[in-house]
C-alpha cells in the first residue's frame, strides 16, 4: 500500500520514496474545520505552479473542511470537502443528518441548468426544481505552465435510492479566463463566460457528474457502492476524477467550485478535492511512499502494525526522530540538527531508499543537457549516499529522469542525518523556480529476540526452549529447530513472534550435557538477517582427583550456577565438617540454593561418587578421588611387586592444563618431558624409560615442575633397577 503526501507550493521536482514498510492506517475519517477559506485554498488545495487571490465563500463556513481518510477506503485520502451539509457526518454515521447550510436562500441558475441537463443526456425525464444548501468556493489564480489540473471524487447519501429522480444533487467547476468562452456566468473582468470542467471521463455526449450520471448502471466503472458506510459515512461515491484545462502561463483565471442539493434540503452530498493537487504543469514536487520488497518478503505492512518500529528513534549520541508522529502527518515540523524542518521522506539505512524523478521543461527537451542538484545537510555525498547523485543527464527528447539516492547500511553509528536536495529551473513563464526536498536518514533498529523464561528440564533430560517476543521490521522469516518458515502471508495480528520447541539436553548415553547453544536465524522485511544464539548452561560434575589436605575449584562445568545439594556417597557435604566426611564443599547460600566455590579434602586418601543435584532436581554423578600427593625421591621400575613404586608421579595438577614435568640426568640432558593436556589431568608420570622406549639406567636424576600458573618446583630423584 502507499500514501501520497504532496509538498505544497514547491515546483520542479517529482520525488518517489521507496519504502520497505507502508504507513499505518485506521478505519476512520477525521474532519478539520479550523481553516479560513483562504487557508483551505492556499494550504490544503493548491499544489505546485499555482498562486491564488480574491478568495471568497458563499455558504455556511461549516460546509467546508479538510478531510483525512485514514482507512484508505475512500477515493481521495486527504482533501478539501465542499458539502451540502456538515462534513462532520462523514466521520460519524450516527450523527444528525439534518441539513446545515443556506437552504432555500441559495440560488444559482448555472448549477440548476447543469443539473437539468443530465436527464436528457441519459434518456430520462426527471426534473430538478431547485438547488438548495449551496456551497460555493471561488478564487482567481495564475499558473506557471500552460495547463492546470486537480483530482476529486464525488459522494452522496442519495445513492442509490434517488437515482434518476428530481432529487439529483449537483456540483460543477466553472472556469473562466483568457482563451475560454463558455455558456455559464463569469465574474467582471472575465467577459467571455465560463465552462464546467467537472465531467464524466470520455462520455459522449459530455456528462456532468451526479448520482444519475455515475452509478451502478450508468458509467458503473466509476462508481463504488458503500451501503454499509464502511470507512466513510456515504452510501456511495465515485472513483478519483481529474479536472483539467489549458491556460495561458502567467495570466489570471477564475474558478468557481460549487455544490448544492437538488430539489430539497436533505441527505448529504460532497465533492472532495485532493489536497495539493490543484497545480499547473510546471515541474512539481510530490512524495509517495511506495512498498519496496527486500529479501524475498513481498507482503509489506503498515507502520503502526509493524512489530519493531518505535514511535521515537533514539540514538546514543542524544539525537532522536519522532517517526511515529511523522508517519501519521508528514507536514509536521521536526527538529533535525537543531533546525525546525518539514521532512519529505525518512530513509532507514539498509531498509528503504528514495528515488527522485527530475523533470525539465518541454522547451529545453531537444538538447543533451546535464542538470545539477544542489546538496546540503549532515549526510555526505559519496559516504552516506551515491557519489554521482548530484548529476542528472537528459538525452535529447527526454524530459524525465529517475535517480536513486543510494542509501545503504554503512554500519556506523550516526544517529539522525539529513540531505537537502535543491533543483533550479526556468518555468513556462520564464521565471527562475527553486524547489527543495529534505530527506532524513536514520540508523536502523536491530532485530531483537527475547528468550522465554525457561522451566526445568524434564526427567528424561528434555527441555522446552523458546522466545517470548521478537521485535524488528516484521514480517519475519525464521530458521528455528531445523524448520524454515515466514509469516509474510499472514495478517499482522497473527504473526509468529512467540514460539517454543522441545530439545534434548542429554547425550547419546542419556547424560546431561553441560552446555547447549540453540541458534535462531531471523530475517526481517528489509532483508536483514541476524542469528540469535540461546545458550543453556547446566552445572554438571566431572571426574576429578585432589591431593589429601588440599583444595581446588569445584570440579563441575558451569559451577557458578546455583545448585541444591552435593553428596559424597549419598551424604550431603555442603559446608559441613561432620565426622567421616572425606571432603567438604565451600558454598555460598543463594536463597534456598547454593553457589559452589571450592572443594577440600582431609588428610586421608578416599575414593567415591560425588552427586551434584541442580535446582531442577536433575542429578549428575562422577568418580572423585583423594590421593596421596607426596613426591617420592626414589622409585624402582620393575623391582619387586609389579605396580608398586614402578613410576615417578607428580600429582595435584588438576585445573592446571599445560603444566610440564622435565627429567634431567646427572649430565644435564633431558631424558623425559611431558605436560598436562587439560584441566582434568591430575598427574604427570615417568615410567623410567627414554623417549625411544629403552630403560634409563639406575642413577641420580633431577625433576623440574613448571606449573601453568607460574609456580616452579624441583627435586632429586634416584632410579633403582
C-alpha atoms as one frame of an Amber mdcrd trajectory, in Angstrom:
protein
   0.000   0.000   0.000   1.137   3.595  -0.353   0.102   7.077   0.599   0.746
  10.327  -1.208   1.761  13.407   0.714   2.229  16.227  -1.835   4.512  19.027
  -0.731   2.704  22.309  -1.241   3.980  25.273  -3.265   7.244  23.676  -4.311
   7.577  23.382  -8.111  10.092  21.477 -10.192  10.980  18.042  -8.817   8.914
  14.859  -8.534  10.083  12.551  -5.752   9.134   8.899  -5.306  10.086   7.315
  -1.997  10.550   3.563  -1.960   9.900   2.181   1.493  10.150  -1.249   2.994
   7.065  -0.569   5.074   3.922   1.450   4.458   2.417   3.941   6.871  -0.290
   2.943   9.305  -3.996   3.298   8.561  -7.128   3.058  10.687 -10.739   2.652
   9.634 -11.788   6.244  10.287 -12.210   9.687   8.774 -11.011  12.822  10.524
 -12.514  16.261   9.855 -10.640  19.511  10.486 -12.662  22.733  10.225 -10.089
  25.072  11.771  -9.141  26.804   8.486 -10.324  30.026   6.919 -11.425  29.946
   3.235  -8.046  31.462   2.315  -6.211  28.720   4.233  -8.356  25.979   2.675
  -7.257  27.172  -0.757  -3.613  28.039  -0.118  -2.668  25.426   2.494  -4.878
  22.485   1.551  -5.913  22.642  -2.103  -3.139  24.350  -4.059  -0.140  22.422
  -5.298   2.783  23.433  -7.453   2.919  26.178 -10.047  -0.299  27.949  -8.993
  -0.941  31.048  -6.875  -4.411  32.241  -5.771  -6.059  35.550  -4.857  -9.538
  37.081  -4.287 -10.778  34.011  -2.404 -14.466  34.056  -1.341 -17.126  31.719
   0.036 -20.896  31.594  -0.481 -22.498  29.315   2.088 -22.037  28.439   5.746
 -18.344  28.039   6.755 -19.344  24.737   8.360 -19.820  23.332   4.850 -16.034
  23.375   4.276 -13.500  21.032   5.886 -10.173  19.309   5.450 -10.842  15.575
   5.409  -8.337  12.777   6.011  -9.420   9.205   5.317  -7.134   7.001   7.387
  -8.970   3.821   6.372  -7.712   4.003   2.800 -11.181   3.116   1.513 -12.302
   6.456   0.077 -11.035   7.525  -3.347  -9.198  10.600  -2.012  -7.182  10.157
   1.138  -6.705  13.820   2.086  -8.599  16.714   0.612 -10.812  19.774   0.792
 -14.501  18.916   1.289 -17.355  21.022  -0.115 -20.617  19.705   1.323 -24.359
  20.358   1.145 -24.367  19.789   4.905 -21.905  19.403   7.766 -18.853  17.311
   6.710 -18.511  16.026  10.279 -21.133  13.456   9.389 -18.577  11.779   7.110
 -16.835  10.512  10.247 -19.917   9.785  12.382 -22.621   7.724  10.685 -24.936
   8.192  13.672 -24.764  11.997  13.580 -27.786  14.177  12.856 -28.347  14.214
   9.085 -30.425  17.395   9.148 -29.288  19.941   6.542 -26.837  22.645   7.544
 -26.464  25.418   5.024 -28.329  28.236   3.315 -31.307  26.036   2.447 -33.747
  27.685   0.015 -31.965  31.028   0.395 -29.380  29.723  -2.041 -29.962  30.142
  -5.761 -27.580  29.515  -8.656 -29.020  29.396 -12.176 -25.890  27.796 -13.652
 -25.913  24.896 -11.168 -29.636  24.364 -11.811 -29.045  24.320 -15.563 -26.219
  21.796 -15.178 -28.482  19.568 -13.030 -31.321  19.688 -15.561 -29.012  18.962
 -18.489 -28.450  15.445 -17.169 -31.938  13.838 -17.745 -31.942  14.460 -21.487
 -28.346  13.288 -21.884 -29.140   9.917 -20.246 -32.616   9.491 -21.797 -34.540
  10.258 -18.598 -37.392  12.721 -17.955 -36.978  13.796 -14.308 -36.658  17.461
 -13.402 -34.691  19.249 -10.671 -36.914  22.005  -9.329 -34.304  23.950  -7.326
 -30.789  23.954  -5.957 -30.520  24.462  -2.203 -27.924  24.341   0.608 -25.289
  25.523  -1.819 -21.591  25.850  -1.027 -19.506  27.911  -3.483 -15.758  28.483
  -3.096 -14.175  30.669  -5.791 -10.883  32.422  -6.423  -8.604  33.945  -9.067
  -5.359  32.172  -9.891  -2.240  32.344 -12.043  -0.484  29.261 -13.436   3.217
  28.710 -14.054   2.592  26.439 -17.040   0.181  26.037 -19.935  -2.424  23.910
 -18.135  -3.980  23.287 -14.734  -5.498  20.146 -13.232  -6.732  18.755  -9.937
  -8.155  15.471  -8.619 -11.509  14.994  -6.951 -14.222  12.486  -6.006 -17.989
  12.852  -5.518 -20.065  11.046  -2.901 -23.671  11.105  -1.735 -26.147   9.622
   0.723 -28.737   9.761  -2.084 -27.105   6.717  -3.696 -28.814   4.538  -4.912
 -32.341   5.338  -3.686 -32.800   8.589  -5.630 -31.013   7.796  -8.900 -32.973
   9.193 -11.897 -35.269  11.295  -9.719 -35.613  15.040  -9.197 -33.515  14.712
  -6.017 -30.351  14.941  -8.038 -27.627  16.798  -6.094 -25.207  18.606  -8.371
 -21.724  20.085  -8.387 -19.685  21.897 -11.029 -16.302  23.536 -11.511 -16.831
  26.728 -13.531 -13.605  28.014 -15.137 -13.273  31.387 -16.877 -10.398  33.487
 -18.187  -8.287  34.279 -21.282  -8.976  31.969 -24.191 -12.088  30.473 -22.576
 -15.608  31.045 -23.914 -18.497  29.293 -22.226 -22.262  29.298 -21.548 -22.080
  29.927 -17.813 -21.844  33.207 -15.933 -18.416  34.622 -15.104 -17.304  37.492
 -12.843 -16.499  41.000 -14.002 -13.151  41.024 -15.719 -13.853  37.651 -17.364
 -16.399  38.643 -20.043 -16.430  35.519 -22.194 -18.295  33.252 -19.791 -17.275
  30.033 -18.047 -17.106  26.314 -18.804 -17.769  23.362 -16.479 -14.664  21.138
 -16.213 -16.312  18.543 -13.916 -17.204  15.848 -16.451 -17.576  12.083 -16.700
 -14.379  10.963 -18.487 -14.749  10.036 -22.168 -18.532  10.495 -22.046 -20.324
  11.188 -25.336 -22.265  13.380 -25.090 -20.285  15.027 -22.282 -21.984  14.388
 -18.930 -21.846  16.414 -15.714 -21.328  14.240 -12.627 -24.397  13.465 -10.482
 -25.850  10.352  -8.838 -27.812   9.775 -12.067 -24.828  10.044 -14.439 -22.469
   7.845 -12.382 -23.948   4.867 -10.538 -24.176   1.076 -10.634 -25.905   1.145
 -14.050 -24.720   4.312 -15.790 -20.914   4.554 -16.031 -20.558   1.863 -13.341
 -16.776   1.691 -13.855 -16.539   4.969 -11.946 -18.894   4.013  -9.087 -18.156
   2.438  -5.664 -21.196   1.218  -3.728 -20.968   1.600   0.056 -24.367   0.678
   1.577 -22.706  -0.370   4.864 -20.965   3.017   5.060 -17.636   1.335   5.743
 -14.665   3.671   6.200 -16.698   6.790   5.359 -20.339   7.670   6.030 -21.595
   7.812   2.436 -23.889   5.337   0.672 -21.800   5.555  -2.487 -19.041   7.531
  -4.142 -17.041   7.800  -7.345 -13.513   6.842  -8.189 -10.976   9.658  -8.463
 -11.547  12.010 -11.413  -9.202  14.677 -12.804 -10.439  18.105 -13.912  -8.086
  19.876 -16.305  -7.928  22.779 -18.773  -5.439  24.600 -20.981  -4.442  28.058
 -19.739  -2.009  30.795 -20.677   1.081  30.969 -18.494   1.107  33.956 -16.132
  -2.461  35.098 -16.985  -5.232  35.457 -14.409  -8.136  32.957 -14.393 -11.150
  32.443 -12.176 -12.611  29.166 -10.873 -15.899  28.623  -9.075 -16.200  25.331
  -7.148 -19.891  24.773  -6.361 -22.140  22.029  -4.903 -25.817  22.053  -3.917
 -28.795  19.841  -3.037 -31.233  19.208  -5.855 -34.982  19.837  -5.240 -34.738
  19.548  -1.437 -32.520  20.258   1.566 -31.961  16.700   2.772 -29.274  13.990
   2.551 -25.647  14.974   2.235 -23.605  15.085  -0.924 -19.927  16.071  -1.033
 -17.156  16.732  -3.501 -13.645  16.151  -2.134 -10.751  17.926  -3.888  -7.446
  16.116  -3.343  -5.013  18.080  -1.185  -2.184  19.683  -3.118  -3.488  18.524
  -6.468  -4.634  21.893  -7.877  -1.455  22.557  -9.846  -0.012  23.686 -13.128
   2.057  21.547 -15.461   5.161  23.385 -14.312   7.583  20.858 -12.865   6.332
  19.929  -9.413   7.383  18.200  -6.220   5.413  15.440  -4.547   6.233  12.484
  -2.318   4.759   8.982  -2.477   5.568   6.209  -0.029   5.764   3.019  -2.080
   6.457  -0.535  -0.793   9.921  -1.838  -1.578  10.245  -5.607  -1.156  13.595
  -6.910   0.078  14.913 -10.326   0.953  12.009 -12.136  -0.689   9.436 -10.841
   1.818   6.960  -9.255  -0.561   3.871  -8.605   1.555   4.666  -5.403   3.398
   2.741  -3.982   6.295   1.623  -0.643   7.737   3.983   1.168  10.081   1.631
   1.015  13.050   1.241  -2.757  12.680   4.937  -3.479  12.300   6.390  -5.169
  15.364   9.616  -3.299  15.911   9.364   0.274  14.629   9.476   2.587  17.663
   7.499   5.804  17.954  10.748   7.676  18.505  14.088   6.590  17.048  16.636
   7.463  19.771  20.396   7.092  19.480  23.398   7.078  21.894  24.591  10.470
  20.630  21.411  12.050  22.018  19.710  12.546  18.641  16.161  11.349  18.023
  13.437  11.421  15.387   9.647  11.166  16.063   8.990   8.540  13.392   5.521
   7.609  14.683   4.194  11.174  14.655   5.823  11.959  11.292   4.381   8.850
   9.625   0.864   9.949  10.600   1.380  13.532   9.394   4.279  14.284   7.049
   3.558  18.016   7.327   4.604  18.366  10.964   7.699  20.402  11.785  10.559
  18.230  13.032  13.819  19.469  14.515  16.829  17.955  12.720  20.348  19.081
  13.672  18.781  21.915  15.653  16.820  23.261  12.667  12.970  23.022  12.529
  12.153  21.430   9.176   9.414  19.866   7.069  10.653  16.405   6.097   9.649
  14.883   2.759  10.896  11.348   3.399  12.524   9.207   6.040  15.058   6.591
   4.999  16.261   3.845   7.327  19.674   2.601   6.274  19.540  -0.841   4.721
  15.747  -0.830   4.625  14.496   1.681   2.085  15.709   4.348  -0.308  14.450
   7.399  -2.189  14.019   7.610  -5.948  13.718  11.071  -7.480  12.144  11.827
 -10.832  13.668  15.036 -12.202  11.559  16.786 -14.853  12.785  19.560 -17.149
  10.565  21.933 -19.164   9.474  20.876 -22.645  11.157  23.950 -24.135  14.626
  22.528 -23.367  13.882  18.906 -24.227  15.541  18.944 -27.673  19.116  19.221
 -26.378  21.508  16.997 -24.440  21.846  18.519 -21.007  23.276  17.772 -17.572
  21.163  19.064 -14.709  22.893  19.695 -11.394  21.279  19.237  -7.994  22.386
  21.399  -5.094  23.183  19.316  -1.996  23.370  20.336   1.649  22.967  18.688
   5.030  24.823  16.499   7.513  24.695  13.449   5.209  27.630  13.451   2.811
  27.764  12.750  -0.909  29.761   9.591  -1.619  29.667   8.459   2.021  26.038
   8.375   3.078  24.550   8.248  -0.420  25.693   7.684  -4.008  28.613   9.822
  -5.181  27.003  10.538  -8.589  23.624  11.556  -7.187  24.091  15.289  -7.873
  24.187  14.987 -11.689  21.236  14.147 -13.946  21.893  13.612 -17.660  18.973
  14.273 -20.022  19.181  12.939 -23.591  17.587  14.856 -26.484  13.810  14.425
 -26.333  13.927  13.329 -22.680  12.008  15.365 -20.102  12.149  12.971 -17.121
  14.961  11.030 -15.458  14.878   8.755 -12.416  17.747   8.810  -9.953  18.125
   6.937  -6.668  19.652   8.473  -3.566  21.597   5.253  -2.980  21.471   4.933
   0.830  22.888   1.715   2.327  23.571   0.493   5.849  27.145   1.667   6.369
  27.442   0.115   9.828  28.409   3.393  11.524  26.519   4.912  14.440  25.494
   8.291  13.044  22.059   8.828  14.576  19.920  11.284  12.596  21.295  12.783
   9.375  19.619  14.692   6.575  20.195  15.519   2.931  18.688  18.643   1.372
  18.317  18.476  -2.408  17.724  21.671  -4.409  16.856  21.945  -8.115  16.564
  25.192 -10.091  14.814  25.568 -13.454  13.068  28.136 -15.658   9.305  27.615
 -15.757   6.983  28.171 -18.708   6.637  31.841 -17.813  10.414  32.373 -17.953
  10.725  32.578 -14.149  13.545  31.019 -12.116  11.977  28.452  -9.815  13.817
  26.730  -6.967  12.452  23.571  -5.375  13.876  21.855  -2.316  13.379  18.458
  -0.741  14.691  17.388   2.639  15.254  13.695   3.414  16.149  12.279   6.834
  18.448   9.256   7.059  18.206   7.141  10.232  20.386   4.345  11.564  18.484
   1.038  11.589  16.860  -0.527  14.634  18.247  -4.040  15.277  16.224  -7.222
  15.335  15.878  -8.417  18.921  14.694 -11.755  20.300  13.720 -12.178  23.954
  14.100 -15.771  25.279  11.126 -17.072  27.194  11.560 -17.872  30.887  12.859
 -21.442  30.973  11.205 -24.120  33.042  13.195 -27.026  34.462  14.314 -29.843
  32.209  12.201 -32.972  32.323  13.214 -36.226  33.981  14.215 -37.630  30.582
  16.631 -34.753  30.001  14.442 -32.763  27.608  13.509 -29.114  27.991  11.249
 -26.559  26.299  13.114 -23.563  24.864  11.556 -20.632  23.062  11.077 -16.900
  22.668   8.672 -14.585  24.442   8.907 -11.809  21.851  10.574 -10.823  18.580
  10.930  -7.169  17.578  12.148  -5.688  14.308  10.745  -4.849  10.877   8.219
  -7.671  10.551   7.026  -9.766   8.872   9.828 -12.196   9.637  11.394 -15.293
   8.188  12.695 -17.803  10.754  15.116 -20.716  10.904  14.491 -22.455  14.236
  14.863 -26.054  15.369  15.540 -27.220  11.808  12.450 -25.512  10.374  12.299
 -22.619   7.906   9.145 -20.516   7.606   7.932 -16.933   7.274   4.726 -15.133
   8.185   4.632 -12.639   5.303   1.298 -14.014   4.009  -0.348 -13.780   7.435
  -2.380 -10.955   8.884  -0.095  -8.920  11.200  -2.295  -9.834  14.146  -1.337
 -13.472  13.564   2.409 -13.011  13.143   4.518 -15.549  14.965   6.627 -13.631
  17.477   6.425 -16.166  20.343   7.187 -19.856  19.924   8.941 -22.818  21.524
  10.225 -26.327  20.827  11.282 -29.351  22.867  15.024 -30.069  22.870  17.038
 -32.987  24.242  19.586 -31.831  26.808  21.371 -35.178  27.140  23.939 -37.053
  25.064  23.559 -40.468  23.435  24.206 -42.152  26.803  21.453 -40.153  28.489
  23.892 -37.973  30.439  23.121 -34.290  30.915  25.325 -32.113  28.692  26.764
 -29.039  30.395  26.105 -26.512  27.632  23.776 -26.154  24.651  23.658 -23.384
  22.051  20.396 -23.258  20.100  20.507 -20.766  17.172  17.541 -18.787  15.839
  18.018 -17.010  12.499  15.630 -14.106  11.852  15.255 -12.189   8.582  13.125
  -9.032   8.616  11.185  -7.449   5.749  14.176  -5.252   4.935  16.174  -8.396
   4.117  18.455  -8.071   7.156  19.315 -11.311   8.987  20.636 -11.955  12.488
  21.433 -15.181  14.328  20.317 -15.093  17.954  22.014 -17.834  19.982  20.233
 -19.035  23.085  22.847 -20.600  25.377  21.606 -23.027  28.027  24.026 -23.941
  30.833  23.764 -26.673  33.486  26.026 -27.496  36.465  27.472 -30.896  35.517
  30.105 -32.602  37.719  33.077 -34.337  36.122  35.578 -36.911  37.349  38.441
 -35.385  39.294  41.228 -36.030  41.762  42.622 -33.906  44.584  45.557 -34.185
  46.927  44.847 -35.045  50.537  44.788 -31.933  52.674  44.475 -29.759  49.604
  41.689 -27.791  47.922  40.698 -26.648  44.460  37.815 -25.194  42.492  34.766
 -27.416  42.478  35.021 -29.943  39.592  31.900 -29.036  37.623  31.063 -27.360
  34.336  29.220 -24.071  34.976  29.842 -24.296  38.706  28.652 -20.705  39.102
  25.006 -21.769  38.658  23.056 -22.278  41.926  22.544 -25.921  42.975  20.507
 -27.686  45.600  22.973 -30.220  47.020  26.320 -32.012  46.678  26.581 -35.527
  48.141  29.546 -37.857  48.689  28.381 -41.472  48.543  24.883 -40.212  49.367
  25.786 -37.858  52.245  25.475 -34.078  51.885  28.862 -32.341  52.124  27.952
 -28.683  51.697  29.776 -26.610  54.355  29.867 -29.492  56.837  32.795 -30.954
  58.783  30.932 -33.830  60.415  32.896 -36.914  61.289  33.606 -39.354  58.497
  33.219 -36.762  55.739  36.281 -37.169  53.495  35.717 -33.938  51.548  33.824
 -30.696  52.092  32.447 -28.105  49.697  32.648 -24.402  50.396  29.459 -22.823
  49.019  27.650 -19.524  49.303  23.987 -19.552  50.211  21.756 -18.057  47.492
  18.219 -18.065  48.821  17.216 -21.727  49.104  20.178 -22.819  46.975  23.967
 -22.853  46.945  26.637 -21.293  44.763  29.619 -23.672  44.650  33.141 -22.448
  45.332  35.943 -24.814  46.479  36.166 -28.497  47.346  38.600 -29.542  50.085
  39.935 -32.936  51.208  41.043 -34.142  54.635  44.402 -35.852  55.166  43.286
 -39.364  54.259  43.000 -40.955  50.840  39.459 -41.567  49.602  37.571 -42.623
  46.515  33.834 -42.320  45.992  30.931 -40.916  43.974  30.084 -37.244  44.140
  26.495 -36.419  43.134  25.512 -32.896  42.077  21.806 -32.000  42.166  20.721
 -28.858  40.311  17.811 -26.618  41.253  15.513 -28.595  38.964  16.313 -31.859
  40.747  18.416 -33.236  37.890  21.394 -35.245  39.238  24.796 -35.847  37.673
  27.443 -38.111  39.230  31.190 -38.595  38.845  34.054 -40.534  40.459  36.140
 -38.445  42.859  39.496 -39.417  44.380  41.547 -38.008  47.248  45.169 -39.027
  46.608  48.490 -39.042  48.469  50.467 -36.389  46.625  53.865 -36.794  48.400
  56.650 -36.532  45.816  58.965 -39.608  46.114  62.764 -39.268  45.938  63.299
 -42.847  44.770  61.398 -45.234  42.500  62.100 -48.792  41.352  60.748 -49.686
  37.903  60.473 -53.465  37.509  61.775 -54.221  41.003  59.664 -56.139  43.465
  55.882 -56.434  43.158  54.539 -55.257  39.833  52.863 -51.856  40.051  54.394
 -50.888  43.380  56.682 -47.849  43.147  57.154 -48.542  39.434  56.553 -44.928
  38.382  57.559 -41.450  39.421  54.402 -39.327  39.863  53.736 -35.638  40.386
  50.110 -35.188  41.483  47.759 -32.349  42.235  47.861 -30.811  38.753  44.098
 -30.845  38.163  42.985 -27.448  36.935  46.469 -26.583  35.652  46.393 -27.568
  31.985  49.792 -27.077  30.338  51.862 -27.904  33.425  55.204 -29.535  32.462
  57.420 -32.207  34.080  61.063 -32.362  32.935  63.596 -35.066  33.994  67.355
 -34.394  33.686  70.240 -36.902  34.046  73.403 -36.135  36.012  74.925 -34.528
  32.896  72.057 -32.046  32.482  70.498 -33.761  29.465  66.709 -34.036  29.233
  65.638 -37.675  29.354  61.865 -37.098  29.728  59.409 -34.244  29.227  55.618
 -34.102  29.221  52.782 -31.634  30.002  49.159 -31.957  31.047  46.743 -31.713
  28.121  43.743 -30.380  30.051  42.473 -29.314  33.464  41.170 -32.783  34.242
  44.622 -34.424  34.042  45.603 -34.828  37.685  49.195 -36.147  37.467  52.305
 -36.443  35.305  54.075 -39.826  35.307  57.577 -41.023  34.273  57.969 -44.781
  33.978  61.780 -44.631  33.872  62.168 -45.082  30.101  63.808 -42.918  27.469
  61.522 -41.471  24.753  62.631 -44.336  22.434  61.354 -46.918  24.929  64.717
 -48.081  26.223  65.039 -48.165  30.026  67.081 -45.415  31.627  69.914 -46.749
  33.821  69.926 -46.651  37.586  71.325 -43.462  38.941  70.605 -39.963  40.140
  68.241 -37.620  38.261  66.612 -34.250  38.815  62.949 -33.411  38.242  61.560
 -29.944  37.493  57.887 -28.939  37.588  56.753 -25.867  35.636  53.123 -25.411
  36.643  50.921 -23.450  34.221  50.132 -20.770  36.819  53.863 -19.874  37.070
  54.692 -21.984  40.149  58.025 -23.854  39.894  59.425 -26.756  41.929  62.357
 -29.184  41.634  63.959 -32.108  43.462  66.411 -35.007  43.438  65.316 -38.428
  42.246  67.044 -41.833  42.403  66.142 -44.560  39.924  66.910 -48.105  41.101
  66.666 -51.164  38.833
